[in-house]
Every structure is written in structure tokens, then in C-alpha cells.
Amino acid sequence: MNLFQPSTFLFTKSHTSWPTKTQELLIKAAILGGNEALDAWQEWTSIVAINEIDNDSRLLLPLLYKNLRNHNIDDPSINIYKREYRATWFRTQTLYRNAALPLQSLHNAGIQTMLLKGAALTTLYYKDLGLRPMNDVDVLVHPDDVLASFNLLEKLGWRPSGKVQKSFDNIHLSFFSSRGFENDSDFAFDLNWHLIKLCCGADSDDSFWRDAFPIKFQDIPVFVLNPTDQLMHVCFHGMTHIPMSPKWIADAIMIINNSSSEIDWDRLLAQVQERHIVLPLKDTLTYLHNLLNAPIPERVLRKLSSIPKSGYEQMEYHATTGLSRQMGSLPRFWFQYRRHSSIINNTNAYSMSFFQYLRYTWGLEQLWKVPFQFIFMVLKRAWKLVLPS
């Protein structure tokens, strides 16, 4: 029996972004130990054909391979998991090599960098390049260094990825938190200037930088988040990333298992309350506790449950987590815009209308194109809803 319950509206049948029951068996097989892991693996293999593994589940196969090897399991399917492990190891090596030059150049220019997400997690917690699939290298810089970092990356041959505006100014910097780049080999390098995409104030990341740890990555000096902030970021990003991926579950467990004595739960509670992201952390930590019996103090779960959440916060959470199939992306953009606008208005900094915000978000050069893009997206959403699932 689960003593703690996640937000009820997020766990209805219409919300399909949480792992399925079949995926949960794989998660247990890849993460747990002893008979719990082996029983889950045997049940999973009895349900899922090896050639029908979904893409999200495939991301966990390297970790499954390592866990089964640690349990001395000899089975023909091990060779398939091993191929995923080797492919992940090779791609991670290549990503690291491609990221070394921009990281070294930023360091030489006097720009501090903080390693985020996959590269930081692999280096600090997985400690094996083959275990954690990743598609890019994410780096955080100080907001004052963003424009200089853009210019440096472009001089090195990295170009903005996706559909983005050609120009980039202080308005964009105030309302957004990251920008992706790619090189001629199609490798991705994501530059972030705010850790939490809903928190883009000038001082929103000061505490993260102040309590970060220095390490060497590819012999280049960088910073990494402390374990407490790392866990908070993994849980928040995992819940709000669209589409939601089960990788965050393995990431969070790796942090907890490797740094349980270093996690400051009171700091985590203070951070999420200050940033009004209690609901994502409540649901992710509750899920880890219920599914994997993660060693999260019960007082922390009780506190997260007891903190008052306004109706507005709940609507924001519902819209920005990507867990509703009916709402689409427009409500998410609205709540993100409102978050940023409230920060901007309090600091008398740059401001923009919601239409201008959509123009930047959609990478449109002219404001008059926004209504047409809006209509297109509404029709596209309506068409998807009438199609059979």
C-alpha cells in the first residue's frame, strides 16, 4: 500500500506520459537488485518481444545490460542489450569530443560553464559512458555571458538549431532559458542561462552557482550542481520535458543511491518553495518512493503534500508538464509567459506582449504571422483529437 499519493488529476487514463506498467517492469529490472530485479525482467521478457521494444524503453537497455551482468545472468537477449550499451558508449564518446572545443574556448574566454543533464550525470553518478543515452551536451552559463557565448559558438562553426529567429536580443534573453546549437556533424550543444525554465529572473540561479562543485571534464575546468540541486533539476526537467522520458527515473535513483548522505532535503524543500515548483517535485519523488522504494524521508513527502498550492499553481502545472493530451502547447506557452512577465514587471526590465512571446517561441520574423500560426496549431490540435488514438 502506498502511503503517499501523487496529484490525482495527473494519473488518470487520459494522461499517458507516465511509464506504462510494462515500462515499470523494465525500470525495476534495470535499477533494482536481487530477486526483485530478476523477477521483473522475466515478467517483462514474457510480455515484450525484443523487436517490439518502444523507443523510451530502449533508452534503459544499457542499464539493464549492466544490471543483469552484475547478477551473472547468461541469456541470449543479453547480446541485444549489449549492442545498445556499446552504441551508447560510442555516441557518448563522440559527443564528448565534439563538446570539448566549445567548452575549452568558453573557458579560455573567461566564461564559467556548468555541466548539466546527461554529461554531468554520466560523469558523476553513472561513471560509465555506455549506461546513459544522450543526444547533446548541456551547459549553463551566467546570463551576462550569454551573448558573448553565442558569438563564440558561431565563430567555431556552431549554428542555432531548429526554427529560431535570426536576431537575438535582451528581450529574448529575459523571457527564455536556453538555445540549442549544432555543428556540421549534426552534434548538439545546448547553451542554458537559467536552470529552471520557469525561473528566468536575473538572480534565479545565484544559489545554484554559489553551491556548485568544480570538476574537470575532458581536462577542462567546469562546475556541476551539488547533489541536492542535481536531484531537484532531474525531477523537474523529467516531469516538464515533452515528451516525458523514463530516463529521469534512472537519473534520480542514481543520484539518490550514490549521494544519499549528501542530499540536503531541507535545502530541496526551500528551493522548490521559492521557485513555486512544489507540485513537480511532489509527484516525482512520490513516484520514486512508491515504485522503487527510494530512500526519500517520509517527512519530506509529507511536507511536499502539506504545502498549500493555489488553484493557479495547479492549472500551471497541468499545462506545463505535458501530461494532458487535450490541452496542447498553447496553455503551456501562456503560463510560461505569465511566469516570465511577472518577473520582468517586478524588475522594470524588458517586456513583451503574449503575441510577441509566441513570435519568439515559434521563430517567426514578423509579428503579423503569429495569428496564422495560432490558427494552424489550433486546427492541427483539433484534427489530432478527432482522429482515433
C-alpha positions as CSV (number, residue, x, y, z in Angstrom):
1,M,0.0,0.0,0.0
2,N,1.3,3.4,-1.0
3,L,1.4,5.9,1.9
4,F,1.8,8.9,-0.3
5,Q,-0.3,9.8,-3.3
6,P,0.6,11.9,-6.3
7,S,-1.6,14.6,-7.7
8,T,-4.9,12.8,-8.6
9,F,-5.6,14.6,-11.9
10,L,-2.2,13.6,-13.3
11,F,-2.8,9.8,-13.0
12,T,-6.0,9.4,-14.9
13,K,-6.2,7.2,-18.1
14,S,-6.1,10.3,-20.3
15,H,-2.6,11.1,-19.1
16,T,-0.2,8.7,-21.0
17,S,3.2,10.3,-20.3
18,W,3.9,8.3,-17.1
19,P,5.6,5.0,-17.7
20,T,3.3,2.1,-18.6
21,K,3.0,-0.9,-16.4
22,T,5.3,-2.8,-18.9
23,Q,7.8,0.0,-18.8
24,E,7.8,-0.1,-15.0
25,L,8.8,-3.7,-15.1
26,L,11.8,-2.8,-17.2
27,I,12.6,0.1,-14.9
28,K,12.6,-2.3,-11.9
29,A,14.7,-4.8,-13.8
30,A,17.3,-2.2,-14.8
31,I,17.5,-0.4,-11.4
32,L,16.7,-2.8,-8.5
33,G,18.8,-5.7,-7.2
34,G,18.3,-9.3,-6.3
35,N,15.1,-11.2,-7.0
36,E,13.1,-8.1,-7.4
37,A,15.1,-7.1,-10.5
38,L,15.2,-10.7,-11.9
39,D,11.5,-11.3,-11.4
40,A,10.7,-8.0,-13.1
41,W,13.0,-8.8,-16.0
42,Q,11.5,-12.3,-16.5
43,E,8.0,-10.9,-16.4
44,W,9.0,-8.1,-18.8
45,T,10.5,-10.5,-21.3
46,S,7.4,-12.7,-21.2
47,I,5.3,-9.6,-22.3
48,V,7.6,-7.7,-24.7
49,A,9.1,-9.1,-27.9
50,I,12.6,-8.0,-28.4
51,N,11.8,-6.5,-31.8
52,E,8.8,-4.5,-30.4
53,I,10.6,-2.5,-27.7
54,D,9.4,1.1,-27.7
55,N,11.9,3.9,-28.1
56,D,11.6,5.0,-24.4
57,S,12.2,1.5,-23.1
58,R,15.2,1.2,-25.4
59,L,16.9,4.0,-23.5
60,L,17.0,1.8,-20.4
61,L,18.6,-1.3,-22.2
62,P,22.2,-0.3,-21.4
63,L,21.4,-0.1,-17.7
64,L,19.5,-3.4,-17.9
65,Y,22.6,-5.0,-19.6
66,K,24.8,-3.8,-16.8
67,N,22.4,-4.9,-14.0
68,L,22.0,-8.4,-15.5
69,R,25.7,-8.8,-15.9
70,N,26.1,-7.9,-12.3
71,H,23.7,-10.7,-11.4
72,N,25.7,-13.1,-13.6
73,I,22.7,-13.7,-15.9
74,D,23.5,-15.7,-19.1
75,D,20.8,-15.3,-21.7
76,P,20.8,-14.8,-25.5
77,S,18.9,-11.5,-25.1
78,I,22.0,-10.1,-23.2
79,N,23.7,-9.7,-26.6
80,I,20.9,-7.3,-27.8
81,Y,21.2,-5.2,-24.6
82,K,25.0,-5.2,-25.0
83,R,24.7,-3.7,-28.5
84,E,22.7,-0.9,-27.0
85,Y,25.3,-0.4,-24.4
86,R,28.1,-0.3,-26.9
87,A,26.2,2.1,-29.2
88,T,25.6,4.4,-26.2
89,W,29.3,4.3,-25.2
90,F,30.4,5.2,-28.8
91,R,28.0,8.0,-29.2
92,T,28.8,9.5,-25.8
93,Q,32.5,9.4,-26.6
94,T,31.8,11.3,-29.9
95,L,29.6,13.8,-28.1
96,Y,32.3,14.5,-25.6
97,R,34.9,15.0,-28.3
98,N,32.6,17.5,-30.1
99,A,31.8,19.4,-26.9
100,A,35.4,19.7,-25.8
101,L,36.3,22.5,-28.2
102,P,33.4,24.9,-27.4
103,L,33.9,24.2,-23.6
104,Q,37.6,24.9,-23.8
105,S,37.0,28.0,-25.9
106,L,34.4,29.3,-23.4
107,H,36.9,28.6,-20.5
108,N,39.7,30.4,-22.4
109,A,37.4,33.4,-22.9
110,G,36.9,33.6,-19.1
111,I,33.3,32.3,-19.3
112,Q,32.3,30.0,-16.5
113,T,30.4,26.9,-17.5
114,M,28.3,24.4,-15.6
115,L,27.8,20.9,-17.0
116,L,24.1,19.8,-16.9
117,K,21.9,16.8,-17.5
118,G,23.4,13.8,-19.3
119,A,27.1,14.8,-19.3
120,A,27.1,15.7,-15.7
121,L,25.1,12.7,-14.6
122,T,27.3,10.2,-16.6
123,T,30.4,11.8,-15.2
124,L,29.3,11.9,-11.5
125,Y,26.8,9.2,-11.0
126,Y,26.7,6.6,-13.8
127,K,30.5,6.6,-14.1
128,D,30.2,4.6,-17.3
129,L,29.9,6.1,-20.8
130,G,27.7,3.3,-22.0
131,L,24.9,3.4,-19.5
132,R,23.1,6.7,-20.1
133,P,22.0,7.6,-23.7
134,M,22.2,11.3,-24.6
135,N,21.7,13.4,-27.7
136,D,23.5,16.5,-26.7
137,V,25.7,18.2,-24.2
138,D,24.0,20.8,-22.0
139,V,25.9,23.7,-20.4
140,L,24.8,26.6,-18.1
141,V,26.5,30.0,-18.3
142,H,25.8,33.2,-16.4
143,P,23.2,35.4,-18.1
144,D,25.7,38.2,-18.5
145,D,27.8,35.8,-20.6
146,V,25.1,34.6,-23.0
147,L,25.6,36.9,-25.9
148,A,29.4,36.5,-25.8
149,S,28.9,32.7,-25.7
150,F,26.6,32.9,-28.8
151,N,29.2,34.8,-30.7
152,L,32.0,32.4,-29.7
153,L,30.0,29.3,-30.7
154,E,29.1,30.8,-34.0
155,K,32.7,31.6,-34.7
156,L,33.5,28.0,-34.0
157,G,31.0,26.9,-36.7
158,W,28.1,26.0,-34.4
159,R,24.7,27.3,-35.7
160,P,21.4,27.7,-33.9
161,S,19.3,24.5,-34.2
162,G,15.6,24.4,-35.0
163,K,13.4,27.2,-36.2
164,V,14.6,30.3,-34.4
165,Q,14.8,34.0,-35.1
166,K,17.9,35.3,-36.8
167,S,18.2,38.1,-34.3
168,F,18.7,37.6,-30.6
169,D,18.4,40.5,-28.1
170,N,17.9,41.2,-24.4
171,I,14.1,40.7,-24.7
172,H,14.7,37.1,-25.8
173,L,17.3,36.7,-23.0
174,S,14.8,37.9,-20.4
175,F,12.0,35.5,-21.5
176,F,13.8,32.3,-22.4
177,S,16.3,30.0,-20.7
178,S,18.3,28.2,-23.4
179,R,19.2,27.9,-27.0
180,G,20.4,24.8,-29.0
181,F,23.3,24.8,-31.4
182,E,24.5,22.1,-33.8
183,N,27.7,21.7,-35.9
184,D,28.3,20.3,-39.4
185,S,28.4,16.8,-37.9
186,D,24.9,17.4,-36.5
187,F,26.0,17.1,-32.9
188,A,24.1,19.2,-30.5
189,F,25.3,21.6,-27.8
190,D,22.7,23.3,-25.7
191,L,23.5,26.6,-24.1
192,N,21.4,27.4,-21.0
193,W,21.4,30.6,-18.9
194,H,18.7,29.5,-16.5
195,L,18.5,26.1,-14.9
196,I,14.7,26.1,-14.3
197,K,12.9,27.3,-17.5
198,L,10.1,28.8,-15.4
199,C,12.5,30.9,-13.4
200,C,14.3,33.5,-15.5
201,G,15.0,36.2,-13.1
202,A,18.4,37.9,-13.0
203,D,19.2,36.2,-9.7
204,S,17.3,33.0,-10.2
205,D,20.4,30.8,-10.5
206,D,22.7,32.6,-8.0
207,S,22.3,29.8,-5.3
208,F,23.0,27.1,-7.9
209,W,26.3,28.7,-8.9
210,R,27.2,29.6,-5.3
211,D,27.0,26.0,-4.1
212,A,28.2,24.2,-7.3
213,F,31.3,22.0,-7.3
214,P,34.3,22.4,-9.6
215,I,35.4,19.3,-11.6
216,K,37.4,18.5,-14.7
217,F,35.6,17.4,-17.8
218,Q,37.8,16.3,-20.7
219,D,40.6,18.1,-18.7
220,I,38.5,21.3,-18.9
221,P,37.5,23.1,-15.7
222,V,33.7,23.2,-15.3
223,F,31.2,23.3,-12.5
224,V,28.5,20.8,-11.6
225,L,25.4,21.1,-9.4
226,N,25.6,19.8,-5.9
227,P,23.6,16.5,-5.4
228,T,20.6,18.3,-3.9
229,D,20.2,20.7,-6.7
230,Q,21.0,18.0,-9.2
231,L,18.1,15.8,-7.9
232,M,15.7,18.8,-8.0
233,H,16.7,19.6,-11.6
234,V,16.4,16.0,-12.8
235,C,13.0,15.6,-11.3
236,F,11.7,19.0,-12.5
237,H,13.1,18.5,-16.0
238,G,11.9,14.9,-16.2
239,M,8.4,16.0,-15.4
240,T,8.2,19.0,-17.6
241,H,10.2,17.7,-20.6
242,I,8.0,17.0,-23.6
243,P,7.7,14.2,-24.4
244,M,8.3,12.7,-20.9
245,S,11.0,10.0,-20.8
246,P,11.7,7.4,-18.2
247,K,15.4,8.3,-18.2
248,W,14.7,10.8,-15.4
249,I,13.7,7.9,-13.1
250,A,17.1,6.2,-13.5
251,D,18.9,9.5,-13.2
252,A,17.1,10.3,-9.9
253,I,17.8,6.9,-8.5
254,M,21.5,7.1,-9.4
255,I,21.8,10.5,-7.6
256,I,20.0,9.2,-4.5
257,N,21.9,5.9,-4.4
258,N,25.3,7.5,-4.9
259,S,24.9,10.6,-2.8
260,S,22.2,9.9,-0.2
261,S,24.2,11.3,2.7
262,E,25.0,14.5,0.7
263,I,21.4,15.4,-0.2
264,D,20.1,18.3,1.9
265,W,16.4,17.7,2.0
266,D,15.7,20.9,3.8
267,R,17.5,22.8,1.0
268,L,15.5,21.0,-1.6
269,L,12.2,21.9,0.1
270,A,13.3,25.5,0.3
271,Q,14.4,25.7,-3.3
272,V,11.1,24.3,-4.7
273,Q,9.0,26.5,-2.5
274,E,11.0,29.6,-3.5
275,R,10.5,28.8,-7.2
276,H,6.9,27.6,-6.9
277,I,7.7,24.1,-8.3
278,V,6.4,22.1,-5.4
279,L,4.0,20.0,-7.5
280,P,6.6,18.6,-9.9
281,L,8.8,17.6,-7.1
282,K,5.9,16.2,-5.0
283,D,4.8,13.9,-7.8
284,T,8.2,12.8,-9.0
285,L,9.5,12.0,-5.5
286,T,6.3,10.3,-4.6
287,Y,6.5,8.2,-7.7
288,L,10.1,7.1,-6.9
289,H,9.0,6.2,-3.4
290,N,6.0,4.2,-4.5
291,L,7.6,2.4,-7.5
292,L,11.2,1.7,-6.3
293,N,11.0,2.3,-2.5
294,A,13.5,5.1,-3.0
295,P,15.0,6.2,0.4
296,I,13.3,9.6,0.5
297,P,12.5,10.7,4.0
298,E,8.8,10.5,4.8
299,R,8.9,13.9,6.4
300,V,9.9,15.3,3.0
301,L,7.0,13.7,1.2
302,R,4.6,14.8,3.9
303,K,5.9,18.4,3.7
304,L,5.6,18.5,0.0
305,S,2.0,17.2,0.3
306,S,1.1,19.7,3.0
307,I,2.5,22.9,1.4
308,P,-0.5,24.9,0.1
309,K,-0.9,25.0,-3.7
310,S,-3.2,27.6,-5.2
311,G,-5.6,26.8,-8.0
312,Y,-3.4,28.8,-10.3
313,E,-0.4,26.7,-9.5
314,Q,-2.3,23.5,-10.2
315,M,-3.5,24.8,-13.5
316,E,0.0,26.0,-14.4
317,Y,1.4,22.6,-13.5
318,H,-1.2,20.8,-15.5
319,A,-0.5,22.9,-18.6
320,T,3.3,22.9,-18.4
321,T,4.0,19.3,-17.6
322,G,2.8,17.9,-20.9
323,L,0.6,15.3,-19.2
324,S,-2.7,16.4,-20.9
325,R,-3.3,15.2,-24.4
326,Q,-6.2,17.6,-24.8
327,M,-4.6,20.9,-24.0
328,G,-1.8,21.1,-26.5
329,S,1.1,23.6,-26.2
330,L,-0.7,26.9,-26.2
331,P,-1.7,26.8,-22.5
332,R,1.9,25.8,-21.7
333,F,3.2,28.9,-23.5
334,W,0.7,31.1,-21.8
335,F,1.7,30.0,-18.3
336,Q,5.4,30.3,-19.1
337,Y,4.8,33.8,-20.5
338,R,2.9,34.8,-17.3
339,R,5.8,33.5,-15.1
340,H,8.3,35.5,-17.0
341,S,6.2,38.6,-17.3
342,S,5.7,38.7,-13.5
343,I,9.5,38.6,-13.0
344,I,10.1,41.2,-15.7
345,N,7.4,43.6,-14.3
346,N,8.9,43.3,-10.9
347,T,12.3,44.3,-12.1
348,N,11.3,47.0,-14.7
349,A,13.2,45.1,-17.3
350,Y,12.3,44.3,-20.9
351,S,8.7,43.4,-21.6
352,M,6.7,42.0,-24.5
353,S,3.1,41.0,-25.3
354,F,2.0,37.4,-25.4
355,F,1.9,37.7,-29.2
356,Q,5.5,38.8,-29.2
357,Y,6.4,36.0,-26.9
358,L,4.7,33.5,-29.4
359,R,6.6,35.1,-32.2
360,Y,9.9,34.4,-30.4
361,T,8.8,30.9,-29.4
362,W,7.8,29.9,-32.9
363,G,10.8,31.6,-34.6
364,L,8.7,34.0,-36.7
365,E,10.4,37.0,-38.2
366,Q,7.2,39.1,-38.4
367,L,4.5,39.7,-35.7
368,W,1.7,39.5,-38.3
369,K,2.4,35.8,-38.9
370,V,1.5,34.9,-35.3
371,P,-2.3,34.7,-35.7
372,F,-1.9,32.5,-38.7
373,Q,0.4,30.2,-36.9
374,F,-2.0,30.2,-34.0
375,I,-4.9,29.2,-36.2
376,F,-2.8,26.5,-37.8
377,M,-1.9,25.0,-34.4
378,V,-5.5,25.0,-33.2
379,L,-6.7,23.2,-36.3
380,K,-3.8,20.8,-36.0
381,R,-4.7,20.0,-32.4
382,A,-8.4,19.7,-33.3
383,W,-7.5,17.3,-36.1
384,K,-5.5,15.1,-33.8
385,L,-8.3,15.0,-31.2
386,V,-10.9,13.7,-33.7
387,L,-8.5,11.0,-35.1
388,P,-8.8,7.6,-33.4
389,S,-6.0,7.0,-30.9
